[in-house]
Amino acid sequence: MTKDDLIKGLNDDLANELSAIIQYITYAAKTTGPYRPQLSQFFLTEVADEQLHAQFLANKIVSLGGEPATQPSAVPVAKTNREMLEAVLAAERKATKDYTQRAKEAESLGEKGLAVQLEDMVRDESGHSEETERILRDWPL
């Protein structure tokens, strides 16, 4: 693991956060049905956290000597509320896994502050996953 490897990983994470912002905004607009107001608000509420994560990652990449990614990763196409929730859950679980790995990498390179911040982001993403799981628990198929 080198600093360049860490920067590449952080840029992958940044691309995923940019995607999450787009995903939440798009899904908020696409919700339908009797729970549309609540589901739309749920999606929009998540944007602020993802934006903070993206800003932190961009700043850290620059401070490490890298160039921040400007292209988001692909946003999954989802047509129904359930598909949107399932796509969000998959993205949040991936983010939790990725940030856990990135925290280990940062720690191995002596980047303790970065490791701690990434662990905080693991907590955020885990909370998002848990909330989405609870919404999906009794969601009709």
Secondary structure, 3 states (H helix, E strand, C coil): CCHHHHHHHHHHHHHHHHHHHHHHHHHHHHCCCCCHHHHHHHHHHHHHHHHHHHHHHHHHHHHCCCCCCCCCCCCCCCCCHHHHHHHHHHHHHHHHHHHHHHHHHHHHCCCHHHHHHHHHHHHHHHHHHHHHHHHHHCCCC
